[in-house]
Amino acid sequence: MVRGCRAAVLGDPDEIAERVAMMVRCGQIVAVDGSAILIAVESVCVRGDSPGAIRIATAVRQRLSADAIELKPFI
């Protein structure tokens, strides 16, 4: 799916934070068709050019911290 397709890019910070938390905790994402895709998460990137990028990054950080997931900088 390309970024220009409907539902390809999420915009709600809380929904994005929930999805990131599930990726990190459970090692899976939910595809557009509802199926689960197993993944190994090593890092999370919030695109700086996305509308609301600061709100999204803040929501993701708060959610991961609330779930006691350790955040580390890239070295």
OpenMM code with the backbone's topology and positions (N, CA, C; nanometers):
from openmm import Vec3, app, unit

residues = "MET VAL ARG GLY CYS ARG ALA ALA VAL LEU GLY ASP PRO ASP GLU ILE ALA GLU ARG VAL ALA MET MET VAL ARG CYS GLY GLN ILE VAL ALA VAL ASP GLY SER ALA ILE LEU ILE ALA VAL GLU SER VAL CYS VAL ARG GLY ASP SER PRO GLY ALA ILE ARG ILE ALA THR ALA VAL ARG GLN ARG LEU SER ALA ASP ALA ILE GLU LEU LYS PRO PHE ILE".split()
positions = [
    Vec3(0.0855, -0.1172, 0.0000),
    Vec3(0.0000, 0.0000, 0.0000),
    Vec3(0.0901, 0.1235, 0.0000),
    Vec3(0.0601, 0.2176, -0.0795),
    Vec3(0.1390, 0.3398, -0.0872),
    Vec3(0.0794, 0.4472, 0.0017),
    Vec3(0.1613, 0.5457, 0.0365),
    Vec3(0.1167, 0.6513, 0.1282),
    Vec3(-0.0052, 0.7258, 0.0790),
    Vec3(-0.0264, 0.7330, -0.0516),
    Vec3(-0.1396, 0.8061, -0.1063),
    Vec3(-0.2718, 0.7321, -0.0990),
    Vec3(-0.2687, 0.6035, -0.0684),
    Vec3(-0.3918, 0.5248, -0.0597),
    Vec3(-0.4643, 0.5530, 0.0716),
    Vec3(-0.5964, 0.5414, 0.0657),
    Vec3(-0.6780, 0.5612, 0.1856),
    Vec3(-0.6343, 0.4639, 0.2945),
    Vec3(-0.6203, 0.5114, 0.4151),
    Vec3(-0.5825, 0.4332, 0.5334),
    Vec3(-0.4366, 0.3907, 0.5334),
    Vec3(-0.3568, 0.4396, 0.4384),
    Vec3(-0.2150, 0.4020, 0.4355),
    Vec3(-0.1352, 0.4730, 0.5444),
    Vec3(-0.1776, 0.5925, 0.5804),
    Vec3(-0.1053, 0.6713, 0.6800),
    Vec3(-0.2018, 0.7072, 0.7922),
    Vec3(-0.1643, 0.6733, 0.9130),
    Vec3(-0.2466, 0.7059, 1.0296),
    Vec3(-0.2169, 0.8480, 1.0755),
    Vec3(-0.3124, 0.9116, 1.1403),
    Vec3(-0.2926, 1.0477, 1.1870),
    Vec3(-0.3268, 1.0697, 1.3329),
    Vec3(-0.4043, 0.9786, 1.3919),
    Vec3(-0.4455, 0.9949, 1.5310),
    Vec3(-0.3317, 0.9509, 1.6240),
    Vec3(-0.2761, 1.0434, 1.7032),
    Vec3(-0.1632, 1.0089, 1.7895),
    Vec3(-0.1907, 0.8926, 1.8849),
    Vec3(-0.3111, 0.8854, 1.9407),
    Vec3(-0.3419, 0.7767, 2.0345),
    Vec3(-0.3484, 0.6421, 1.9635),
    Vec3(-0.4064, 0.6391, 1.8445),
    Vec3(-0.4120, 0.5148, 1.7672),
    Vec3(-0.2717, 0.4692, 1.7274),
    Vec3(-0.1899, 0.5637, 1.6867),
    Vec3(-0.0521, 0.5305, 1.6495),
    Vec3(0.0235, 0.4778, 1.7704),
    Vec3(0.0087, 0.5437, 1.8846),
    Vec3(0.0778, 0.5000, 2.0067),
    Vec3(0.0353, 0.3592, 2.0457),
    Vec3(-0.0935, 0.3290, 2.0329),
    Vec3(-0.1433, 0.1941, 2.0645),
    Vec3(-0.0813, 0.0911, 1.9708),
    Vec3(-0.0752, 0.1222, 1.8431),
    Vec3(-0.0165, 0.0285, 1.7464),
    Vec3(0.1321, 0.0065, 1.7717),
    Vec3(0.2038, 0.1135, 1.8036),
    Vec3(0.3469, 0.0999, 1.8333),
    Vec3(0.3655, 0.0149, 1.9583),
    Vec3(0.2856, 0.0393, 2.0613),
    Vec3(0.2962, -0.0400, 2.1840),
    Vec3(0.2712, -0.1875, 2.1553),
    Vec3(0.1729, -0.2185, 2.0699),
    Vec3(0.1461, -0.3577, 2.0349),
    Vec3(0.2629, -0.4182, 1.9560),
    Vec3(0.3215, -0.3379, 1.8672),
    Vec3(0.4367, -0.3863, 1.7915),
    Vec3(0.5488, -0.4254, 1.8863),
    Vec3(0.5761, -0.3400, 1.9822),
    Vec3(0.6876, -0.3625, 2.0739),
    Vec3(0.6568, -0.4758, 2.1717),
    Vec3(0.5379, -0.4738, 2.2338),
    Vec3(0.5011, -0.5747, 2.3336),
    Vec3(0.4781, -0.7127, 2.2734),
    Vec3(0.4057, -0.7182, 2.1618),
    Vec3(0.3586, -0.8456, 2.1075),
    Vec3(0.4342, -0.8917, 1.9831),
    Vec3(0.5129, -0.8041, 1.9228),
    Vec3(0.5848, -0.8408, 1.8026),
    Vec3(0.4951, -0.8656, 1.6838),
    Vec3(0.3868, -0.7869, 1.6753),
    Vec3(0.2983, -0.8017, 1.5595),
    Vec3(0.2298, -0.6708, 1.5269),
    Vec3(0.1885, -0.6604, 1.4015),
    Vec3(0.1073, -0.5489, 1.3560),
    Vec3(-0.0173, -0.6069, 1.2905),
    Vec3(-0.1208, -0.5254, 1.2805),
    Vec3(-0.2439, -0.5685, 1.2154),
    Vec3(-0.2489, -0.5030, 1.0778),
    Vec3(-0.2613, -0.5847, 0.9756),
    Vec3(-0.2683, -0.5360, 0.8383),
    Vec3(-0.4049, -0.4750, 0.8101),
    Vec3(-0.4161, -0.4047, 0.6981),
    Vec3(-0.5416, -0.3409, 0.6595),
    Vec3(-0.6546, -0.4429, 0.6501),
    Vec3(-0.6220, -0.5661, 0.6091),
    Vec3(-0.7257, -0.6692, 0.5971),
    Vec3(-0.7581, -0.7367, 0.7303),
    Vec3(-0.6930, -0.6918, 0.8388),
    Vec3(-0.7201, -0.7461, 0.9715),
    Vec3(-0.6310, -0.8609, 1.0131),
    Vec3(-0.5497, -0.9106, 0.9226),
    Vec3(-0.4608, -1.0217, 0.9575),
    Vec3(-0.3423, -0.9709, 1.0394),
    Vec3(-0.2872, -1.0590, 1.1227),
    Vec3(-0.1717, -1.0249, 1.2059),
    Vec3(-0.0441, -1.0608, 1.1315),
    Vec3(0.0523, -0.9705, 1.1367),
    Vec3(0.1823, -0.9928, 1.0750),
    Vec3(0.2865, -0.9883, 1.1855),
    Vec3(0.3632, -1.0952, 1.2005),
    Vec3(0.4674, -1.1012, 1.3024),
    Vec3(0.5890, -1.0205, 1.2568),
    Vec3(0.6449, -0.9438, 1.3486),
    Vec3(0.7610, -0.8610, 1.3179),
    Vec3(0.8559, -0.8605, 1.4372),
    Vec3(0.9806, -0.8263, 1.4115),
    Vec3(1.0792, -0.8048, 1.5170),
    Vec3(1.1078, -0.6546, 1.5184),
    Vec3(1.0770, -0.5880, 1.6278),
    Vec3(1.0939, -0.4429, 1.6367),
    Vec3(1.2285, -0.4115, 1.6991),
    Vec3(1.3079, -0.3336, 1.6276),
    Vec3(1.4366, -0.2890, 1.6799),
    Vec3(1.4384, -0.1386, 1.7036),
    Vec3(1.3538, -0.0668, 1.6302),
    Vec3(1.3462, 0.0777, 1.6470),
    Vec3(1.2106, 0.1265, 1.5965),
    Vec3(1.1778, 0.2484, 1.6361),
    Vec3(1.0536, 0.3117, 1.5937),
    Vec3(1.0902, 0.4479, 1.5368),
    Vec3(1.0347, 0.4809, 1.4218),
    Vec3(1.0616, 0.6092, 1.3574),
    Vec3(0.9301, 0.6827, 1.3361),
    Vec3(0.9258, 0.8079, 1.3771),
    Vec3(0.8133, 0.8951, 1.3463),
    Vec3(0.8642, 0.9939, 1.2429),
    Vec3(0.8020, 0.9955, 1.1269),
    Vec3(0.8455, 1.0858, 1.0203),
    Vec3(0.8223, 1.2301, 1.0619),
    Vec3(0.9252, 1.3087, 1.0566),
    Vec3(0.9169, 1.4487, 1.0949),
    Vec3(0.8313, 1.5328, 1.0030),
    Vec3(0.8082, 1.4858, 0.8794),
    Vec3(0.7269, 1.5628, 0.7861),
    Vec3(0.5796, 1.5241, 0.7913),
    Vec3(0.5452, 1.4318, 0.8804),
    Vec3(0.4047, 1.3933, 0.8965),
    Vec3(0.3296, 1.5036, 0.9704),
    Vec3(0.2070, 1.5339, 0.9285),
    Vec3(0.1279, 1.6301, 1.0051),
    Vec3(0.1124, 1.5810, 1.1494),
    Vec3(0.1382, 1.6680, 1.2444),
    Vec3(0.1239, 1.6297, 1.3849),
    Vec3(0.2385, 1.5458, 1.4376),
    Vec3(0.3547, 1.5495, 1.3732),
    Vec3(0.4672, 1.4631, 1.4115),
    Vec3(0.5062, 1.4782, 1.5589),
    Vec3(0.5054, 1.5989, 1.6091),
    Vec3(0.5432, 1.6202, 1.7497),
    Vec3(0.4406, 1.5570, 1.8422),
    Vec3(0.3122, 1.5752, 1.8117),
    Vec3(0.2070, 1.5132, 1.8944),
    Vec3(0.2169, 1.3605, 1.8870),
    Vec3(0.2454, 1.3078, 1.7691),
    Vec3(0.2582, 1.1631, 1.7530),
    Vec3(0.3760, 1.1108, 1.8337),
    Vec3(0.4920, 1.1742, 1.8197),
    Vec3(0.6111, 1.1295, 1.8926),
    Vec3(0.5884, 1.1369, 2.0433),
    Vec3(0.5215, 1.2412, 2.0887),
    Vec3(0.4924, 1.2560, 2.2321),
    Vec3(0.3998, 1.1445, 2.2799),
    Vec3(0.2952, 1.1165, 2.2041),
    Vec3(0.2004, 1.0106, 2.2422),
    Vec3(0.2681, 0.8748, 2.2454),
    Vec3(0.3525, 0.8477, 2.1472),
    Vec3(0.4242, 0.7192, 2.1436),
    Vec3(0.5167, 0.7073, 2.2641),
    Vec3(0.5924, 0.8121, 2.2915),
    Vec3(0.6845, 0.8089, 2.4060),
    Vec3(0.6079, 0.7882, 2.5371),
    Vec3(0.4999, 0.8625, 2.5557),
    Vec3(0.4216, 0.8498, 2.6789),
    Vec3(0.3644, 0.7092, 2.6929),
    Vec3(0.3142, 0.6533, 2.5837),
    Vec3(0.2552, 0.5188, 2.5888),
    Vec3(0.3600, 0.4140, 2.6215),
    Vec3(0.4753, 0.4204, 2.5551),
    Vec3(0.5793, 0.3221, 2.5826),
    Vec3(0.6307, 0.3358, 2.7258),
    Vec3(0.6467, 0.4582, 2.7726),
    Vec3(0.6894, 0.4790, 2.9115),
    Vec3(0.5856, 0.4265, 3.0096),
    Vec3(0.4572, 0.4482, 2.9816),
    Vec3(0.3499, 0.3985, 3.0683),
    Vec3(0.3483, 0.2463, 3.0740),
    Vec3(0.3916, 0.1826, 2.9651),
    Vec3(0.3990, 0.0363, 2.9602),
    Vec3(0.5320, -0.0170, 3.0128),
    Vec3(0.6125, 0.0714, 3.0728),
    Vec3(0.7435, 0.0360, 3.1295),
    Vec3(0.8379, -0.0231, 3.0253),
    Vec3(0.8279, 0.0268, 2.9031),
    Vec3(0.9191, -0.0144, 2.7962),
    Vec3(1.0357, 0.0816, 2.7961),
    Vec3(1.1556, 0.0283, 2.8094),
    Vec3(1.2756, 0.1109, 2.8180),
    Vec3(1.3042, 0.1781, 2.6832),
    Vec3(1.3254, 0.3082, 2.6879),
    Vec3(1.3595, 0.3837, 2.5688),
    Vec3(1.5088, 0.4126, 2.5693),
    Vec3(1.5734, 0.3919, 2.4564),
    Vec3(1.7176, 0.4131, 2.4468),
    Vec3(1.7484, 0.4949, 2.3221),
    Vec3(1.8498, 0.5822, 2.3307),
    Vec3(1.8909, 0.6548, 2.2104),
    Vec3(1.9740, 0.5635, 2.1193),
    Vec3(1.9792, 0.5994, 1.9916),
    Vec3(2.0698, 0.5283, 1.9006),
    Vec3(2.2126, 0.5671, 1.9376),
    Vec3(2.2990, 0.4714, 1.9324),
    Vec3(2.4414, 0.4988, 1.9641),
    Vec3(2.5258, 0.4722, 1.8425),
] * unit.nanometer
topology = app.Topology()
chain = topology.addChain("A")
for resn in residues:
    res = topology.addResidue(resn, chain)
    for name in ("N", "CA", "C"):
        topology.addAtom(name, app.Element.getBySymbol(name[0]), res)
